[in-house]
Amino acid sequence: MNTFLRDRIFRKLETLSDERLYQVLDYVEFLESKYAERQTPQAGIFTRFAETVEDQLRAGRVSASAISQTMNLMNQAMGVLNGVAAAGKSVASDIVSAARTPERPSGEQPAAASPAAAPPQPPGAPPPPPGEHRS
């Protein structure tokens, strides 16, 4: 989409009342049904729900201002629900990562990094100096 054209249309839309904006929406949806060159991107579940409620209110001849207030309230509720969903995903990923990490018995220390496969020393042999490996 031409960015300049989109911005120009948006500036014109900002001057219209909600009632006129619904008329514009109806016309755009009509044009889309007749002349769309590609599919409309799939909206999220909350957006589809909100659009369905909005369409039902419009079909019931509810005033544009009442619809606007209802949609603003629904938008706030969707923000809360999105936050709850994000928090739930975060908790779930924390649980999954904790389940993947093996748990050590209490009091057991992690194994110290030992030299790469150093052979065992015979009994009574002096320990090798630091940094030196016996073969």
VMD Tcl script that builds the backbone (N, CA, C; Angstrom):
set m [mol new atoms 405]
animate dup $m
set s [atomselect $m all]
$s set {name element resname resid chain x y z} {
  {N N MET 1 A 0.851 -1.177 0.000}
  {CA C MET 1 A 0.000 0.000 0.000}
  {C C MET 1 A 0.895 1.237 0.000}
  {N N ASN 2 A 0.501 2.208 -0.775}
  {CA C ASN 2 A 1.209 3.476 -0.865}
  {C C ASN 2 A 1.092 4.215 0.472}
  {N N THR 3 A 2.221 4.434 1.129}
  {CA C THR 3 A 2.222 5.062 2.449}
  {C C THR 3 A 1.650 6.475 2.404}
  {N N PHE 4 A 1.995 7.217 1.370}
  {CA C PHE 4 A 1.488 8.587 1.243}
  {C C PHE 4 A -0.037 8.593 1.139}
  {N N LEU 5 A -0.571 7.697 0.321}
  {CA C LEU 5 A -2.018 7.617 0.140}
  {C C LEU 5 A -2.702 7.186 1.435}
  {N N ARG 6 A -2.142 6.184 2.115}
  {CA C ARG 6 A -2.719 5.720 3.385}
  {C C ARG 6 A -2.771 6.854 4.405}
  {N N ASP 7 A -1.687 7.614 4.519}
  {CA C ASP 7 A -1.655 8.734 5.469}
  {C C ASP 7 A -2.663 9.820 5.097}
  {N N ARG 8 A -2.804 10.063 3.798}
  {CA C ARG 8 A -3.766 11.072 3.340}
  {C C ARG 8 A -5.191 10.648 3.680}
  {N N ILE 9 A -5.515 9.386 3.447}
  {CA C ILE 9 A -6.859 8.884 3.773}
  {C C ILE 9 A -7.087 8.966 5.275}
  {N N PHE 10 A -6.093 8.586 6.052}
  {CA C PHE 10 A -6.226 8.626 7.510}
  {C C PHE 10 A -6.500 10.050 8.003}
  {N N ARG 11 A -5.802 11.032 7.444}
  {CA C ARG 11 A -6.045 12.435 7.843}
  {C C ARG 11 A -7.479 12.845 7.538}
  {N N LYS 12 A -8.005 12.412 6.398}
  {CA C LYS 12 A -9.387 12.741 6.035}
  {C C LYS 12 A -10.374 12.054 6.983}
  {N N LEU 13 A -10.076 10.816 7.351}
  {CA C LEU 13 A -10.972 10.074 8.243}
  {C C LEU 13 A -11.028 10.691 9.634}
  {N N GLU 14 A -9.945 11.266 10.089}
  {CA C GLU 14 A -9.905 11.863 11.425}
  {C C GLU 14 A -10.906 13.006 11.595}
  {N N THR 15 A -11.340 13.589 10.499}
  {CA C THR 15 A -12.262 14.721 10.579}
  {C C THR 15 A -13.726 14.288 10.655}
  {N N LEU 16 A -14.008 12.999 10.420}
  {CA C LEU 16 A -15.392 12.528 10.355}
  {C C LEU 16 A -15.898 12.031 11.706}
  {N N SER 17 A -17.221 12.083 11.862}
  {CA C SER 17 A -17.859 11.550 13.073}
  {C C SER 17 A -17.872 10.017 13.002}
  {N N ASP 18 A -18.155 9.394 14.136}
  {CA C ASP 18 A -18.220 7.928 14.174}
  {C C ASP 18 A -19.297 7.401 13.223}
  {N N GLU 19 A -20.412 8.101 13.167}
  {CA C GLU 19 A -21.504 7.682 12.270}
  {C C GLU 19 A -21.020 7.637 10.828}
  {N N ARG 20 A -20.295 8.670 10.386}
  {CA C ARG 20 A -19.772 8.712 9.012}
  {C C ARG 20 A -18.670 7.674 8.820}
  {N N LEU 21 A -17.893 7.424 9.851}
  {CA C LEU 21 A -16.831 6.423 9.743}
  {C C LEU 21 A -17.412 5.027 9.528}
  {N N TYR 22 A -18.557 4.742 10.145}
  {CA C TYR 22 A -19.208 3.452 9.893}
  {C C TYR 22 A -19.688 3.357 8.450}
  {N N GLN 23 A -20.114 4.466 7.879}
  {CA C GLN 23 A -20.495 4.463 6.468}
  {C C GLN 23 A -19.270 4.188 5.595}
  {N N VAL 24 A -18.145 4.807 5.960}
  {CA C VAL 24 A -16.904 4.572 5.215}
  {C C VAL 24 A -16.509 3.097 5.329}
  {N N LEU 25 A -16.607 2.540 6.533}
  {CA C LEU 25 A -16.276 1.126 6.740}
  {C C LEU 25 A -17.151 0.235 5.864}
  {N N ASP 26 A -18.440 0.526 5.829}
  {CA C ASP 26 A -19.347 -0.261 4.982}
  {C C ASP 26 A -18.916 -0.197 3.521}
  {N N TYR 27 A -18.549 0.994 3.068}
  {CA C TYR 27 A -18.141 1.164 1.678}
  {C C TYR 27 A -16.825 0.437 1.400}
  {N N VAL 28 A -15.879 0.522 2.309}
  {CA C VAL 28 A -14.597 -0.160 2.140}
  {C C VAL 28 A -14.809 -1.675 2.102}
  {N N GLU 29 A -15.684 -2.191 2.968}
  {CA C GLU 29 A -15.965 -3.626 2.961}
  {C C GLU 29 A -16.648 -4.047 1.658}
  {N N PHE 30 A -17.501 -3.177 1.118}
  {CA C PHE 30 A -18.124 -3.450 -0.183}
  {C C PHE 30 A -17.056 -3.513 -1.277}
  {N N LEU 31 A -16.172 -2.513 -1.294}
  {CA C LEU 31 A -15.102 -2.493 -2.303}
  {C C LEU 31 A -14.198 -3.719 -2.170}
  {N N GLU 32 A -13.919 -4.081 -0.939}
  {CA C GLU 32 A -13.078 -5.250 -0.692}
  {C C GLU 32 A -13.738 -6.517 -1.249}
  {N N SER 33 A -15.048 -6.643 -1.039}
  {CA C SER 33 A -15.743 -7.843 -1.523}
  {C C SER 33 A -15.755 -7.916 -3.049}
  {N N LYS 34 A -15.738 -6.770 -3.715}
  {CA C LYS 34 A -15.794 -6.741 -5.177}
  {C C LYS 34 A -14.418 -6.768 -5.838}
  {N N TYR 35 A -13.440 -6.060 -5.251}
  {CA C TYR 35 A -12.204 -5.796 -5.980}
  {C C TYR 35 A -10.915 -6.172 -5.257}
  {N N ALA 36 A -10.990 -6.827 -4.134}
  {CA C ALA 36 A -9.763 -7.131 -3.378}
  {C C ALA 36 A -8.802 -7.963 -4.219}
  {N N GLU 37 A -7.532 -7.567 -4.201}
  {CA C GLU 37 A -6.506 -8.277 -4.961}
  {C C GLU 37 A -5.864 -9.390 -4.137}
  {N N ARG 38 A -6.053 -9.361 -2.831}
  {CA C ARG 38 A -5.497 -10.398 -1.957}
  {C C ARG 38 A -6.396 -10.555 -0.737}
  {N N GLN 39 A -6.207 -11.636 -0.016}
  {CA C GLN 39 A -7.004 -11.919 1.172}
  {C C GLN 39 A -6.657 -10.953 2.301}
  {N N THR 40 A -7.655 -10.627 3.088}
  {CA C THR 40 A -7.423 -9.826 4.283}
  {C C THR 40 A -6.666 -10.678 5.289}
  {N N PRO 41 A -5.611 -10.148 5.927}
  {CA C PRO 41 A -4.889 -10.933 6.938}
  {C C PRO 41 A -5.837 -11.352 8.063}
  {N N GLN 42 A -5.656 -12.571 8.546}
  {CA C GLN 42 A -6.503 -13.104 9.609}
  {C C GLN 42 A -6.257 -12.330 10.906}
  {N N ALA 43 A -7.313 -11.851 11.510}
  {CA C ALA 43 A -7.218 -11.109 12.777}
  {C C ALA 43 A -7.155 -12.095 13.933}
  {N N GLY 44 A -6.657 -11.631 15.063}
  {CA C GLY 44 A -6.594 -12.460 16.260}
  {C C GLY 44 A -7.985 -12.736 16.806}
  {N N ILE 45 A -8.057 -13.672 17.718}
  {CA C ILE 45 A -9.354 -14.102 18.246}
  {C C ILE 45 A -10.077 -12.970 18.973}
  {N N PHE 46 A -9.344 -12.154 19.738}
  {CA C PHE 46 A -9.987 -11.049 20.458}
  {C C PHE 46 A -10.511 -10.006 19.482}
  {N N THR 47 A -9.758 -9.744 18.431}
  {CA C THR 47 A -10.190 -8.764 17.427}
  {C C THR 47 A -11.428 -9.262 16.703}
  {N N ARG 48 A -11.437 -10.534 16.322}
  {CA C ARG 48 A -12.622 -11.088 15.643}
  {C C ARG 48 A -13.847 -11.022 16.546}
  {N N PHE 49 A -13.647 -11.318 17.836}
  {CA C PHE 49 A -14.761 -11.245 18.783}
  {C C PHE 49 A -15.284 -9.815 18.871}
  {N N ALA 50 A -14.370 -8.843 19.006}
  {CA C ALA 50 A -14.775 -7.438 19.121}
  {C C ALA 50 A -15.505 -6.972 17.855}
  {N N GLU 51 A -15.017 -7.375 16.691}
  {CA C GLU 51 A -15.678 -6.980 15.450}
  {C C GLU 51 A -17.076 -7.586 15.348}
  {N N THR 52 A -17.226 -8.815 15.818}
  {CA C THR 52 A -18.547 -9.450 15.805}
  {C C THR 52 A -19.512 -8.703 16.714}
  {N N VAL 53 A -19.048 -8.345 17.912}
  {CA C VAL 53 A -19.901 -7.574 18.830}
  {C C VAL 53 A -20.259 -6.232 18.198}
  {N N GLU 54 A -19.294 -5.571 17.608}
  {CA C GLU 54 A -19.543 -4.276 16.975}
  {C C GLU 54 A -20.566 -4.407 15.852}
  {N N ASP 55 A -20.418 -5.433 15.025}
  {CA C ASP 55 A -21.375 -5.641 13.930}
  {C C ASP 55 A -22.780 -5.919 14.456}
  {N N GLN 56 A -22.873 -6.678 15.545}
  {CA C GLN 56 A -24.184 -6.966 16.137}
  {C C GLN 56 A -24.827 -5.688 16.682}
  {N N LEU 57 A -24.039 -4.844 17.307}
  {CA C LEU 57 A -24.571 -3.575 17.824}
  {C C LEU 57 A -25.059 -2.691 16.679}
  {N N ARG 58 A -24.272 -2.669 15.594}
  {CA C ARG 58 A -24.668 -1.855 14.450}
  {C C ARG 58 A -25.948 -2.391 13.824}
  {N N ALA 59 A -26.065 -3.715 13.746}
  {CA C ALA 59 A -27.273 -4.319 13.168}
  {C C ALA 59 A -28.490 -4.041 14.042}
  {N N GLY 60 A -28.267 -3.869 15.342}
  {CA C GLY 60 A -29.357 -3.575 16.274}
  {C C GLY 60 A -29.692 -2.101 16.344}
  {N N ARG 61 A -29.114 -1.315 15.459}
  {CA C ARG 61 A -29.385 0.133 15.383}
  {C C ARG 61 A -29.008 0.876 16.661}
  {N N VAL 62 A -27.931 0.443 17.302}
  {CA C VAL 62 A -27.413 1.147 18.480}
  {C C VAL 62 A -26.670 2.379 17.979}
  {N N SER 63 A -26.720 3.474 18.726}
  {CA C SER 63 A -26.096 4.718 18.282}
  {C C SER 63 A -24.571 4.553 18.177}
  {N N ALA 64 A -23.986 5.329 17.293}
  {CA C ALA 64 A -22.544 5.263 17.067}
  {C C ALA 64 A -21.762 5.610 18.329}
  {N N SER 65 A -22.268 6.560 19.113}
  {CA C SER 65 A -21.551 6.929 20.340}
  {C C SER 65 A -21.589 5.794 21.368}
  {N N ALA 66 A -22.714 5.090 21.469}
  {CA C ALA 66 A -22.803 3.949 22.384}
  {C C ALA 66 A -21.884 2.818 21.915}
  {N N ILE 67 A -21.838 2.603 20.611}
  {CA C ILE 67 A -20.940 1.579 20.072}
  {C C ILE 67 A -19.491 1.956 20.368}
  {N N SER 68 A -19.166 3.220 20.176}
  {CA C SER 68 A -17.804 3.692 20.424}
  {C C SER 68 A -17.402 3.470 21.877}
  {N N GLN 69 A -18.287 3.810 22.800}
  {CA C GLN 69 A -17.993 3.606 24.224}
  {C C GLN 69 A -17.846 2.118 24.541}
  {N N THR 70 A -18.711 1.295 23.968}
  {CA C THR 70 A -18.638 -0.149 24.193}
  {C C THR 70 A -17.326 -0.707 23.660}
  {N N MET 71 A -16.937 -0.258 22.474}
  {CA C MET 71 A -15.713 -0.769 21.871}
  {C C MET 71 A -14.479 -0.298 22.637}
  {N N ASN 72 A -14.511 0.918 23.171}
  {CA C ASN 72 A -13.394 1.387 23.998}
  {C C ASN 72 A -13.254 0.526 25.252}
  {N N LEU 73 A -14.381 0.194 25.860}
  {CA C LEU 73 A -14.363 -0.674 27.034}
  {C C LEU 73 A -13.840 -2.064 26.668}
  {N N MET 74 A -14.306 -2.589 25.542}
  {CA C MET 74 A -13.826 -3.907 25.105}
  {C C MET 74 A -12.338 -3.875 24.782}
  {N N ASN 75 A -11.869 -2.781 24.228}
  {CA C ASN 75 A -10.442 -2.647 23.909}
  {C C ASN 75 A -9.611 -2.702 25.193}
  {N N GLN 76 A -10.072 -2.029 26.231}
  {CA C GLN 76 A -9.372 -2.085 27.514}
  {C C GLN 76 A -9.389 -3.495 28.081}
  {N N ALA 77 A -10.529 -4.165 27.980}
  {CA C ALA 77 A -10.628 -5.544 28.473}
  {C C ALA 77 A -9.707 -6.468 27.682}
  {N N MET 78 A -9.621 -6.260 26.377}
  {CA C MET 78 A -8.732 -7.087 25.559}
  {C C MET 78 A -7.274 -6.851 25.947}
  {N N GLY 79 A -6.935 -5.613 26.301}
  {CA C GLY 79 A -5.575 -5.340 26.765}
  {C C GLY 79 A -5.256 -6.115 28.034}
  {N N VAL 80 A -6.215 -6.160 28.943}
  {CA C VAL 80 A -6.030 -6.928 30.183}
  {C C VAL 80 A -5.893 -8.411 29.858}
  {N N LEU 81 A -6.773 -8.923 28.996}
  {CA C LEU 81 A -6.719 -10.345 28.637}
  {C C LEU 81 A -5.414 -10.697 27.933}
  {N N ASN 82 A -4.924 -9.819 27.070}
  {CA C ASN 82 A -3.637 -10.066 26.414}
  {C C ASN 82 A -2.513 -10.117 27.440}
  {N N GLY 83 A -2.588 -9.235 28.449}
  {CA C GLY 83 A -1.585 -9.253 29.512}
  {C C GLY 83 A -1.642 -10.541 30.317}
  {N N VAL 84 A -2.844 -10.999 30.614}
  {CA C VAL 84 A -3.009 -12.266 31.347}
  {C C VAL 84 A -2.482 -13.423 30.503}
  {N N ALA 85 A -2.780 -13.415 29.211}
  {CA C ALA 85 A -2.300 -14.479 28.331}
  {C C ALA 85 A -0.775 -14.481 28.275}
  {N N ALA 86 A -0.165 -13.303 28.188}
  {CA C ALA 86 A 1.294 -13.219 28.157}
  {C C ALA 86 A 1.898 -13.727 29.463}
  {N N ALA 87 A 1.273 -13.376 30.590}
  {CA C ALA 87 A 1.763 -13.856 31.884}
  {C C ALA 87 A 1.631 -15.375 31.971}
  {N N GLY 88 A 0.532 -15.916 31.482}
  {CA C GLY 88 A 0.342 -17.366 31.476}
  {C C GLY 88 A 1.391 -18.072 30.632}
  {N N LYS 89 A 1.700 -17.504 29.474}
  {CA C LYS 89 A 2.736 -18.090 28.616}
  {C C LYS 89 A 4.091 -18.056 29.313}
  {N N SER 90 A 4.368 -16.962 30.009}
  {CA C SER 90 A 5.636 -16.836 30.719}
  {C C SER 90 A 5.749 -17.888 31.823}
  {N N VAL 91 A 4.691 -18.065 32.584}
  {CA C VAL 91 A 4.688 -19.076 33.653}
  {C C VAL 91 A 4.857 -20.465 33.052}
  {N N ALA 92 A 4.152 -20.738 31.963}
  {CA C ALA 92 A 4.245 -22.052 31.319}
  {C C ALA 92 A 5.663 -22.315 30.826}
  {N N SER 93 A 6.304 -21.317 30.222}
  {CA C SER 93 A 7.677 -21.527 29.733}
  {C C SER 93 A 8.644 -21.711 30.898}
  {N N ASP 94 A 8.401 -21.012 32.031}
  {CA C ASP 94 A 9.239 -21.217 33.219}
  {C C ASP 94 A 9.084 -22.637 33.742}
  {N N ILE 95 A 7.873 -23.151 33.740}
  {CA C ILE 95 A 7.624 -24.514 34.218}
  {C C ILE 95 A 8.302 -25.522 33.297}
  {N N VAL 96 A 8.198 -25.313 31.997}
  {CA C VAL 96 A 8.823 -26.230 31.042}
  {C C VAL 96 A 10.330 -26.220 31.200}
  {N N SER 97 A 10.938 -25.040 31.323}
  {CA C SER 97 A 12.394 -24.985 31.466}
  {C C SER 97 A 12.835 -25.576 32.799}
  {N N ALA 98 A 12.047 -25.414 33.853}
  {CA C ALA 98 A 12.386 -26.021 35.141}
  {C C ALA 98 A 12.268 -27.539 35.067}
  {N N ALA 99 A 11.307 -28.029 34.302}
  {CA C ALA 99 A 11.132 -29.477 34.167}
  {C C ALA 99 A 12.257 -30.099 33.358}
  {N N ARG 100 A 12.860 -29.352 32.471}
  {CA C ARG 100 A 13.952 -29.868 31.643}
  {C C ARG 100 A 15.280 -29.886 32.382}
  {N N THR 101 A 15.427 -29.083 33.429}
  {CA C THR 101 A 16.667 -29.022 34.189}
  {C C THR 101 A 16.642 -30.129 35.235}
  {N N PRO 102 A 17.653 -31.065 35.202}
  {CA C PRO 102 A 17.636 -32.133 36.204}
  {C C PRO 102 A 17.867 -31.566 37.597}
  {N N GLU 103 A 17.108 -32.071 38.541}
  {CA C GLU 103 A 17.219 -31.593 39.913}
  {C C GLU 103 A 18.203 -32.482 40.651}
  {N N ARG 104 A 19.109 -31.875 41.443}
  {CA C ARG 104 A 20.090 -32.614 42.232}
  {C C ARG 104 A 19.510 -32.891 43.611}
  {N N PRO 105 A 19.860 -34.045 44.189}
  {CA C PRO 105 A 19.425 -34.282 45.567}
  {C C PRO 105 A 19.988 -33.198 46.474}
  {N N SER 106 A 19.272 -32.881 47.544}
  {CA C SER 106 A 19.698 -31.795 48.429}
  {C C SER 106 A 21.057 -32.117 49.026}
  {N N GLY 107 A 21.899 -31.106 49.090}
  {CA C GLY 107 A 23.232 -31.247 49.665}
  {C C GLY 107 A 24.269 -31.683 48.650}
  {N N GLU 108 A 23.876 -32.173 47.491}
  {CA C GLU 108 A 24.849 -32.619 46.498}
  {C C GLU 108 A 25.356 -31.424 45.719}
  {N N GLN 109 A 26.655 -31.327 45.596}
  {CA C GLN 109 A 27.280 -30.234 44.867}
  {C C GLN 109 A 27.477 -30.664 43.421}
  {N N PRO 110 A 27.453 -29.713 42.508}
  {CA C PRO 110 A 27.709 -30.082 41.122}
  {C C PRO 110 A 29.121 -30.625 40.995}
  {N N ALA 111 A 29.325 -31.548 40.077}
  {CA C ALA 111 A 30.638 -32.149 39.875}
  {C C ALA 111 A 31.602 -31.078 39.405}
  {N N ALA 112 A 32.791 -31.073 40.016}
  {CA C ALA 112 A 33.813 -30.102 39.630}
  {C C ALA 112 A 34.342 -30.481 38.263}
  {N N ALA 113 A 34.719 -29.501 37.527}
  {CA C ALA 113 A 35.257 -29.771 36.207}
  {C C ALA 113 A 36.593 -30.468 36.385}
  {N N SER 114 A 36.685 -31.688 35.887}
  {CA C SER 114 A 37.918 -32.457 36.043}
  {C C SER 114 A 38.697 -32.375 34.754}
  {N N PRO 115 A 40.007 -32.640 34.836}
  {CA C PRO 115 A 40.792 -32.620 33.603}
  {C C PRO 115 A 40.213 -33.611 32.615}
  {N N ALA 116 A 40.396 -33.332 31.373}
  {CA C ALA 116 A 39.785 -34.141 30.322}
  {C C ALA 116 A 40.280 -35.572 30.387}
  {N N ALA 117 A 39.479 -36.436 30.942}
  {CA C ALA 117 A 39.714 -37.875 31.009}
  {C C ALA 117 A 41.125 -38.220 31.470}
  {N N ALA 118 A 41.575 -37.635 32.568}
  {CA C ALA 118 A 42.902 -37.962 33.109}
  {C C ALA 118 A 42.868 -39.375 33.674}
  {N N PRO 119 A 43.886 -40.173 33.383}
  {CA C PRO 119 A 43.877 -41.546 33.895}
  {C C PRO 119 A 44.053 -41.559 35.404}
  {N N PRO 120 A 43.527 -42.585 36.080}
  {CA C PRO 120 A 43.684 -42.652 37.529}
  {C C PRO 120 A 45.156 -42.829 37.912}
  {N N GLN 121 A 45.522 -42.256 39.050}
  {CA C GLN 121 A 46.901 -42.338 39.548}
  {C C GLN 121 A 47.074 -43.616 40.367}
  {N N PRO 122 A 48.233 -44.253 40.239}
  {CA C PRO 122 A 48.463 -45.434 41.068}
  {C C PRO 122 A 48.569 -45.033 42.535}
  {N N PRO 123 A 48.226 -45.950 43.453}
  {CA C PRO 123 A 48.311 -45.606 44.876}
  {C C PRO 123 A 49.738 -45.249 45.267}
  {N N GLY 124 A 49.881 -44.222 46.039}
  {CA C GLY 124 A 51.180 -43.785 46.543}
  {C C GLY 124 A 51.922 -42.874 45.597}
  {N N ALA 125 A 51.427 -42.624 44.397}
  {CA C ALA 125 A 52.120 -41.742 43.456}
  {C C ALA 125 A 51.849 -40.304 43.848}
  {N N PRO 126 A 52.860 -39.429 43.689}
  {CA C PRO 126 A 52.643 -38.019 44.031}
  {C C PRO 126 A 51.669 -37.387 43.035}
  {N N PRO 127 A 50.883 -36.446 43.513}
  {CA C PRO 127 A 49.941 -35.792 42.584}
  {C C PRO 127 A 50.694 -34.962 41.562}
  {N N PRO 128 A 50.145 -34.840 40.359}
  {CA C PRO 128 A 50.825 -34.024 39.335}
  {C C PRO 128 A 50.744 -32.552 39.696}
  {N N PRO 129 A 51.747 -31.766 39.268}
  {CA C PRO 129 A 51.680 -30.319 39.523}
  {C C PRO 129 A 50.488 -29.706 38.797}
  {N N PRO 130 A 49.990 -28.565 39.281}
  {CA C PRO 130 A 48.845 -27.930 38.623}
  {C C PRO 130 A 49.146 -27.621 37.164}
  {N N GLY 131 A 48.184 -27.900 36.306}
  {CA C GLY 131 A 48.298 -27.592 34.892}
  {C C GLY 131 A 49.009 -28.674 34.102}
  {N N GLU 132 A 49.517 -29.700 34.752}
  {CA C GLU 132 A 50.218 -30.765 34.034}
  {C C GLU 132 A 49.390 -32.033 34.113}
  {N N HIS 133 A 49.307 -32.750 33.021}
  {CA C HIS 133 A 48.577 -34.012 32.967}
  {C C HIS 133 A 49.551 -35.121 32.709}
  {N N ARG 134 A 49.400 -36.212 33.438}
  {CA C ARG 134 A 50.245 -37.387 33.202}
  {C C ARG 134 A 49.529 -38.275 32.206}
  {N N SER 135 A 50.324 -38.899 31.324}
  {CA C SER 135 A 49.739 -39.830 30.366}
  {C C SER 135 A 50.137 -41.226 30.676}
}
mol reanalyze $m
mol bondsrecalc $m
mol representation Tube
mol addrep $m
